[in-house]
Amino acid sequence: MDLNNKRVLVVGLGKSGVASALFLKEHGARVTVSDTKSEDQLRDEIPVLLDQGIAVETGGHGERTFRGQDLIVVSPGVPVDAPPLVQARASGELVIGEIELAAQHLAGPIVAITGSNGKTTTTTLAGEILAAGGFPTVVGGNIGTPAISLVGRATHQTVVVLEVSSFQLETIQTFRPKVAVILNITPDHLDRHRNFQTYVDAKARIFENQQGSDFAVLNEDDATCVTLGDQTRAQVFWFSRKKEVKQGAWVRDGQILFHGASGQREIMLVSEIPLKGAHNVENVLAAICVGALMGCKSEQLSSAVRNFKAVEHRLEYVATVQGVDYYDDSKATNVDATIKALESFPANIHLILGGKDKGSDYRVLNDLLRARVKRVYTIGAAAEKIESHIKGAAEIVHAETLDNAVRRAAAVAQPGDIVLLAPACASFDQFQSYGHRGRVFKEVVKSLASPKT
């Protein structure tokens, strides 16, 4: 779409909404932004937009605001079934998301990575592998830098590596990745998607516009992923840490191998992966598939993996205080991520759970709690639900706040124990984001290590 002099409404003033509004204005559109947050809540964003001549509506969406727009760009945090958007579509107005807007203006090949867990680690690693392979590479999307902000930095030769969420995939139209990856699909965001199948369908849209020259990468060890193998026109490659795959990456006798068009090749030993947990082996296998399919050599793949550092707030080691190890897995915002975190430690875990519930069933944690966890410290809005689901599986301490949970755990933990923040919940009841929650956790741990005198 030629944006010059077009009337465009941006709904939602998150990071991607602001970036979209500025991009649209730069390309000649007449831009209005609308958000349900108050003017005070948006005091940091509003001056930037007003300085560019962008009209700002706060405190709710006016009915007239949505009328007569040539284009409506919706931020991922805004439900696609919000009444004003439903009405806008019924009136024939075009509604897309920021990731679709970016895709229409990105010139180079796109690598898109989604899944319930592991997206950020795999996206970051894939970007580093491609850079090691000599490809001009930019990384963004749901990982932090909005995709629309990458348009000015990417040429036809630039590989654009994007972490994409189910919320972003709901609003695509022409989005077509050269390589599309689904790492795994387990129940998440059911408060928004309402049921698991709708969530799966949203994830599967990553393949929607692919053609026979493109690649789809799927987890052969994930039952839901296996069912999606025939939902793309792309060439399907698999990854597995449990079995040999027809084409893709797998583990045999501690060795990672890749089988592609040029035959089978050894990449590296599993023992050389610097990340903790079996789930990270899967993330590495997926990233190796991406690099191999884009043309990276074996030594470039293995070197990038060996030099990779863990992503912040993803099973991140924080400190050892009086013999107790503290790990920040604030990015474990669903139950399956918490399961993977617990599986990374054999026993003696003090687990911090809670936050904003996403319609999850916490009872699936109970076997691991019995086997590996000494105490659970519950925090936030979901605490009572969690306590009712895990009662009897572990000792429960109702801590209410993260600060209190860390200090209660520190008071009773013994040398050799693990204090693990893996909350299985969103953060928005007490924090601005999972990153904010993780930073608070690390600050409290550091205060334990350096007590005031």
Secondary structure, 3 states (H helix, E strand, C coil): CCCCCCEEEEECCCHHHHHHHHHHHHCCCEEEEECCCCCCCCCCCHHHHHHCCCEEECCCCCHHHHCCCCEEEECCCCCCCCHHHHHHHHCCCCEEEHHHHHHCCCCCCEEEEECCCCHHHHHHHHHHHHHHCCCCEEEEECCCCCHHHHHHHCCCCCEEEEECCHHHHCCCCCCCCCEEEECCCCCCCHHHHCCHHHHHHHHHHHHCCCCCCCEEEEECCCHHHHHCCCCCCCEEEEEECCCCCCCEEEEECCEEEEEECCEEEEEEEHHHCCCCCHHHHHHHHHHHHHHHHHCCCHHHHHHHHHCCCCCCCCCEEEEEECCEEEEECCCCCCHHHHHHHHCCCCCCEEEEEECECCCCCHHHHHHHHHHHEEEEEEECCCHHHHHHHHECCEEEEEEECHHHHHHHHHHHCCCCCEEEECCCCECCCCCCCHHHHHHHHHHHHHHHHCCCC
